């Protein structure tokens, strides 16, 4: 969706600059009291956006770490199987109890 792309790809500092611009406009048209309320809302929205972006980055890091672990585990299993086959080449033809006609 467009909104997810917008929230996750636009850097949080851009959102902060946009929010401060909105606060400035509110202050210009309606005064300081409304501007402080707008500043509170903008700060909440910017912090929420920053937290969402950081959470997404943490998820991506965790996923990459898990993928690296699985790749290492698979390559270790492959090398162990190759070593086992090289050490005992006759075991390949042993009967394991299953018929393969």
Residue, then its C-alpha position, 0 to 999 in steps of 0.5 A: x500500500x502507498x501509506x506503508x511505503x510512505x511511512x517506512x521509506x520516508x526518513x523520520x527527520x523529513x516527517x519532523x521537518x514537515x511537522x515543524x512547518x505545520x506547527x509554524x503555520x498553526x502558530x502564525x494563524x492561530x497563536x502560541x496556545x494552539x501551536x503548542x497543542x499542535x507541537x504535542x501532536x506532531x511530536x507524537x506522530x513523529x516519535x511513533x513513525x520513528x519507532x515503527x521504522x526502528x522496529x522494522x529495521x530490527x525485524x529485518x536484522x533479525x530475519x537476516x541473522x536467522x537466514x545466515x544461521x540456516x545457511x550455515x546449518x545447511x552448509x555444515x550438514x552438506x559438508x558432514x554428509x560429503x565427509x560421511x560419504x567419503x569415509x564410508x562409500x560402501x554405505x550408500x549401497x547398504x539395505x536400509x529397509x526401504x524398497x525403491x523399485 
